[in-house]
Amino acid sequence: MLHLLLGMGCAPRYTDASPISPAELETPLPVQRVEVDGIELAYSDEGQGQAVVFVHGLSSYMGYWDRQLAAFTNGFRVLALDLPGYGMSARPDAAYTPPWFSSVLVDWMDAVGLDSAVLVGHSMGGQIAITTALEHPSRVDGLVLSAPAGFETFDRGHAQWMKAWWTESRALETGESEVRAAFTTSVFNESDEHVEKLIEERVRLGKHEAFGGTSVAVSRSIAGMLDHPVRDRLDELDVPTLVVFGTDDRMIPNPVFNGGRTRAIAEDGAEAIKGSELLMIPGAGHTVHHDAPQAFNNALSAFLEAL
């Protein structure tokens, strides 16, 4: 709702632009495809060494790791996938809960020959990574959680409101002004050419018939995160973990339902994970790895080298 109000002042630029298909989305590395559990998944796989898998967040795809993937191919086997429902991957009629995503992720690892990997997850991808480490601990060598969902909790009434608001057609009804407002006031703190490209892709992809499946995936993903909380299980994690938040995250904590300081959420979650390291990057927002790529990449590099 806040994005809708803010969006009223954001002039659209792509009203007359033609639709693009999922296959036309830009990616940092060459794309491969594999069928997993009857679902075609798009992914990248470059480099050699310790395997590092990047898992994107809600409503995003591999392109959101633009400032990480190529940077780590010298020394590591870098993989990223478009989760089902998003990016270039198929859009099945599925649950889209963190446990379901985790199961697909592990089966995808089998398909590409990965016994285990470090999981780098952003936002929803962080909750999926946590779920994978809880349910499939032997497959996870380490966790890097970039502004992860799952640390913050919601009471039943607030959760029900969010699930009711995010209907399966909601993303289809989101116009460019609201998209632009969300990207520039909540998702990113540093607006630049890359963010503008992502806005253009979102608006033009939204005109393609495939986006109906993404709209369903977004709704079910939100419900899935709320219905499968992990905060009370963080103390079960037994894997090296790096937690990274921006000090100026405008999405965590939720400004409508919880409020407060990002640092409080970050410290509470990190303290629950034994032996974890917490990095708060000054000025960065929710997509912390985009807003402060050098600081994020330096921290990730140090974490990987210490394993």
C-alpha positions in Angstrom: 0.0 0.0 0.0 2.9 2.4 0.9 4.4 1.7 -2.5 1.1 2.5 -4.2 1.0 5.9 -2.6 4.6 6.7 -3.3 4.3 5.5 -6.8 1.8 8.3 -7.7 4.8 10.6 -8.1 6.9 8.3 -10.3 6.4 9.0 -14.0 6.4 5.8 -16.1 9.0 5.4 -18.9 8.1 2.1 -20.4 4.3 2.4 -21.0 4.8 1.9 -24.8 7.7 -0.5 -24.6 7.1 -4.0 -26.1 6.9 -7.1 -23.8 10.0 -9.2 -23.3 10.0 -12.9 -22.6 11.8 -14.5 -19.7 14.5 -15.7 -22.1 15.4 -12.1 -22.9 16.3 -11.2 -19.3 20.0 -10.2 -18.9 22.2 -12.4 -16.8 25.8 -11.9 -15.6 27.0 -15.3 -16.8 26.0 -17.7 -19.6 22.7 -19.6 -18.9 22.3 -23.3 -19.0 19.1 -25.4 -18.5 18.2 -28.6 -16.8 15.0 -30.4 -15.9 14.6 -31.1 -12.2 11.4 -32.7 -10.7 9.7 -32.1 -14.0 10.6 -28.4 -13.9 13.0 -26.7 -16.3 15.4 -24.6 -14.4 17.7 -21.9 -15.7 21.1 -21.6 -14.1 24.7 -20.4 -14.5 27.8 -22.5 -13.6 31.3 -21.1 -14.1 34.7 -21.5 -12.5 36.3 -24.3 -10.4 36.9 -24.8 -6.7 34.7 -24.5 -3.7 31.1 -24.5 -4.9 29.1 -21.3 -4.1 25.4 -21.2 -4.9 23.6 -17.8 -5.1 19.9 -17.9 -4.3 17.9 -14.8 -5.2 15.0 -13.3 -3.3 11.3 -12.7 -3.9 10.3 -11.4 -7.4 13.9 -11.5 -8.6 16.3 -13.7 -10.5 20.0 -14.3 -11.3 20.4 -10.8 -12.7 20.1 -9.3 -9.2 23.6 -10.8 -8.4 25.1 -8.8 -11.2 27.9 -7.5 -9.0 28.8 -10.9 -7.4 28.7 -13.7 -9.9 31.5 -12.9 -12.3 33.6 -11.5 -9.5 34.0 -14.9 -7.9 34.6 -17.2 -10.8 38.4 -16.9 -10.4 38.9 -19.4 -7.6 35.4 -20.7 -7.0 32.8 -22.7 -8.8 30.1 -20.1 -9.0 26.5 -21.2 -9.5 23.2 -19.3 -9.5 19.7 -20.4 -10.5 16.4 -18.8 -11.2 14.1 -20.4 -8.7 10.9 -22.0 -10.2 8.3 -19.3 -10.9 11.0 -16.6 -11.5 13.4 -15.4 -14.2 14.0 -17.9 -17.0 12.8 -20.9 -15.1 9.5 -22.7 -15.5 6.4 -21.6 -13.6 4.7 -24.8 -12.3 1.5 -25.0 -10.3 3.4 -25.6 -7.0 3.5 -24.7 -3.3 6.3 -22.2 -3.5 7.1 -22.6 0.2 10.6 -22.5 1.6 10.6 -26.3 2.2 9.4 -26.9 -1.4 12.1 -24.5 -2.8 14.7 -26.2 -0.6 13.7 -29.6 -2.0 14.0 -28.4 -5.6 17.3 -26.7 -4.7 18.8 -30.0 -3.4 17.5 -32.0 -6.4 19.1 -29.3 -8.7 22.4 -29.7 -6.8 22.2 -33.5 -7.6 21.5 -32.7 -11.2 24.5 -30.5 -11.6 26.8 -32.7 -9.6 27.1 -30.9 -6.3 27.5 -32.9 -3.2 27.5 -29.7 -1.1 28.0 -26.0 -1.4 28.1 -22.7 0.3 24.7 -21.1 0.0 24.5 -17.3 -0.5 20.8 -16.3 -0.1 19.2 -12.9 -0.3 15.9 -12.1 1.5 13.6 -15.0 0.6 16.6 -16.8 -0.7 18.1 -16.4 2.8 15.1 -18.2 4.3 15.4 -20.9 1.7 19.1 -21.3 2.4 18.4 -21.5 6.2 15.7 -24.1 5.5 18.1 -26.1 3.4 20.7 -26.1 6.1 18.1 -27.2 8.7 16.6 -30.0 6.6 19.6 -31.1 4.5 22.7 -30.2 6.7 25.1 -32.4 4.8 24.6 -30.4 1.6 25.5 -27.0 3.1 29.2 -26.1 3.7 28.4 -22.6 4.8 25.7 -19.9 4.8 26.0 -16.3 3.7 22.7 -14.5 4.5 22.2 -11.2 2.7 19.3 -9.4 4.5 17.6 -12.7 5.0 13.9 -13.2 5.5 13.1 -15.4 8.5 14.8 -13.4 11.2 11.7 -11.1 11.5 8.5 -12.6 12.9 4.9 -11.5 12.5 1.8 -12.0 14.6 -1.1 -14.0 13.2 -3.2 -11.1 12.3 -0.5 -9.3 10.4 0.4 -12.5 8.6 -3.2 -13.0 7.6 -3.4 -9.4 6.3 -0.3 -9.8 4.1 -1.5 -13.1 2.7 -4.9 -11.6 1.9 -3.3 -8.5 0.3 -0.9 -10.5 -1.9 -3.5 -12.3 -4.0 -2.3 -14.5 -6.9 -3.2 -11.6 -9.4 -1.6 -8.8 -7.3 1.7 -8.6 -9.1 -0.2 -8.5 -12.5 -2.0 -5.4 -11.2 1.1 -3.6 -10.3 1.9 -0.7 -12.7 5.2 0.9 -13.5 4.8 3.7 -11.0 4.3 1.3 -8.1 7.2 -0.9 -9.4 9.5 2.1 -9.7 8.5 3.4 -6.2 9.2 0.0 -4.7 12.6 -0.3 -6.3 13.8 3.2 -5.5 12.4 3.6 -2.0 12.5 0.1 -0.5 14.4 -2.5 -2.5 17.5 -0.5 -3.4 19.1 2.5 -1.7 21.5 3.1 -4.6 19.6 3.8 -7.8 21.8 3.5 -10.9 21.8 2.1 -14.4 21.5 -1.5 -13.2 18.5 -0.7 -11.1 16.9 1.1 -14.0 17.5 -1.9 -16.2 15.8 -4.2 -13.6 12.8 -1.8 -13.5 12.6 -1.9 -17.3 12.8 -5.7 -17.3 10.1 -6.0 -14.6 7.7 -3.7 -16.4 8.2 -5.3 -19.8 8.2 -8.9 -18.5 5.0 -7.9 -16.7 3.4 -7.5 -20.2 4.3 -11.1 -21.2 1.9 -14.0 -20.7 4.5 -15.9 -18.7 4.3 -13.3 -15.9 0.9 -14.7 -14.8 2.9 -17.6 -13.4 5.3 -15.3 -11.6 2.3 -13.4 -10.0 1.1 -16.7 -8.6 4.6 -17.6 -7.4 5.0 -14.3 -5.6 1.7 -14.7 -3.7 2.4 -18.3 -2.7 6.0 -17.5 -1.8 4.9 -14.7 0.6 2.4 -17.1 2.2 5.0 -19.8 2.3 7.5 -17.7 4.2 4.9 -16.7 6.7 3.6 -20.2 7.1 7.0 -21.8 7.6 8.9 -19.6 10.0 12.5 -20.4 10.9 13.3 -17.9 13.7 12.8 -20.4 16.5 15.0 -23.0 14.8 18.0 -20.8 14.2 19.8 -22.3 17.2 19.7 -25.7 15.4 22.0 -24.4 12.7 25.5 -25.9 12.9 27.3 -24.5 9.9 29.7 -21.5 9.4 27.4 -18.5 8.9 27.9 -14.9 7.8 25.0 -12.5 8.2 25.1 -9.2 6.3 22.6 -6.4 6.6 22.6 -2.8 5.5 22.1 -0.3 8.3 19.5 1.5 6.2 17.3 -1.5 5.2 13.8 -0.1 4.5 12.1 -3.5 4.3 13.4 -5.3 7.4 11.9 -4.7 9.9 8.6 -4.3 8.1 7.8 -0.6 8.5 4.0 -1.1 8.6 3.7 -4.0 11.0 6.8 -4.0 13.2 8.9 -0.9 12.8 12.1 -0.5 14.9 15.7 -0.9 13.8 17.3 -3.2 11.3 20.2 -3.7 13.7 17.9 -5.2 16.4 16.5 -7.8 14.0 20.0 -8.6 12.6 21.6 -9.0 16.1 18.7 -11.1 17.4 18.9 -13.5 14.5 22.7 -13.7 14.4 23.0 -14.3 18.1 20.7 -17.3 17.8 23.0 -18.9 15.2 26.0 -20.2 17.2 29.3 -19.0 16.0 27.9 -16.7 13.3 29.4 -13.4 12.2 27.3 -10.3 11.7 28.3 -7.5 9.4 26.3 -4.3 9.3 27.2 -2.2 6.2 26.6 1.6 6.7 24.1 3.2 4.4 23.2 0.0 2.5 19.6 -1.0 2.0 17.7 -4.3 1.6 19.6 -5.4 -1.5 22.8 -4.9 0.4 25.0 -6.7 -2.1 24.0 -4.2 -4.8 24.2 -1.1 -2.7 27.6 -1.9 -1.2 29.2 -4.5 -3.6 32.8 -3.9 -2.6 32.1 -4.3 1.1 29.8 -7.3 0.6 32.3 -9.0 -1.8 35.2 -8.4 0.5 33.3 -10.0 3.4 32.2 -12.9 1.2 35.7 -13.5 0.0 37.1 -13.5 3.5 34.4 -15.9 4.7 35.0 -18.3 1.8 38.8 -18.2 2.3 38.4 -19.0 6.0 36.3 -22.2 5.4 
